[in-house]
C-alpha cells in the first residue's frame, strides 16, 4: 500500500527529558497539578571512540560540517553508501504493571476492540509491517517499515544511488509476560487525558527492566522492546513528574527501549506513537552518546545537546503524529527529524533538503525546537 506522508542504574547515567506543552489537571478543589507529556532518554557518559563489545549491534559512524565545525555520530546499520541491508533481531517483552496491592492492573496482553492484543496490534503496525512510503514531494522511498523508510529518506542523497540500503527490524520474538508490582512509594493511579493510567517512577522502573535483559538472556545484537499498556512513567511517583510515554537507553552492552501503548484515541502516546518515536531515536542514537550536535539543539528542555530525532517534533499538533491505516486499524506514527535539522548539508536528505520525514508542515529551521 502506497502512503504519501501528508496524512537508571549506571552511575554515569543522566536522564534527558523532552517536554511538550503542559496540561493541567485538578487534583482536588484547591490544587492543580501540571503534567508534561514527554519522552526520555537515559544518556551515559561513554567514549564515542570506544569500540562496542563483541556480538553487539551493527553500527556505523559518520560526520558532517555545520558553521565550520565537524559533528560526529554513530547509528545502527551500515554506511548508506554500501547499499547493504541490515536486519536487527527484535525481542518484545510485555509487562503487566500491578498497582495498589493488586487493585489496579495494566496488562500489555490486553485485548483491544479489534480483537488483537496490544502486543499483536503492535506487531501488525507499520513499525514491523511493510508499506510503500512516498515523500511529500513524490519520491518513492520504497516498500518497507516506517523506521527504515525514515532512515532511507534521511540519507537519500546517498541512498538514491545505493538503493539496497535498509535497516529493518526483524520479526519480533515475544517473551513471556513479565509482572511488575509497583509499591505505593513508587507509583500511583490517576485519570490523565481522559484515561485511567498507572504511573511509575522511571528511576525505580528502569533497574527492573534492565535486570530482565539478563534474566531473559536477551542477546546484545538485538533491540529489546518493553511494552506497557496505559502506563506512563514519571520523574517521581505521581502526577508532578508525569508523563513519560517511553524512553531508550544503553547499558554499555545492550541498547533497549520502552514504550507505553495508550489505548484511548487522541491521548498522548496513542497506540504505537511512542514506539515510532523511541525506535527512531534508537536507530540514530543507539549508544545514547550522540551529544556532538550544534549548541542550538540544547536550547529547550534541560539544555542538554543531544541528537534525538523524535524530540523536536513531539511539540507539534497531535503530539507530532500522523495517522496511517493498515489492515483496518489506524495507527499514529510520530514525525522524525532528518540529520539536516541538526545542520547537515541540504544534499543529505530526500527532496533537496527536507528537515523531517513528513517535511514538517509547522515550520522548522536548524535546531529550532531543540534536540
BELGIDA-V397319 format. One line per field, one symbol per residue. ss: DSSP state (h for helix, s for strand, l for the rest). phi: phi as a letter, one per 40 degrees, with the letter a starting at -180 (. if undefined). Layout:
# BELGIDA-V397319
ss: ???
phi: ???
This chain:
# BELGIDA-V397319
ss: lsssllllllllsssssssssssssslllllsssssssssssssllllllllllllllssssssssllsssssssslllhhhllsssslsssssssssshhhlsssslllslllllshhhhhhlllllllsssslllllssssslhhhhhhhhhlhhhhllllllsssslllssssssssslllllssssssllssssssshhhhhhhhhhhhhhlllllllssssssslssssllllhhhsssssssssllllsssssssslllllllsllhhhhhhhhhhhhllllllllllhhhhllllllllllllhhhlllhhhhssssssllssssssllslhhhhlllllllhhhlllslllllllllllllll
phi: .cbcccd.bccccbcbbcbcccbcbccacbbbbcbbcabbaccbcbcccccccdgcdcbbbaaabafgbcbbabbchbddccgccbbcdbbbbcbbbbbfghcbbbbccdccccgccdcccccccccbbcbcbbcdcgccchcacdcccdcccdbcdbcdcbcccabbccdcccccdbbbcccccbaababbfgbcbcbbcccccdccccccdcccfccccbbcbcbbbfbbcacacaccbcbcciabaachbbcaababccccdgccgcfcdccccccccccbaccfbcccbdddcbcbgcgccacbccdcccccdffgcbcbcbfgbccbbccbcccccchcdcccccfghccadcfeccgbbdfcbgb
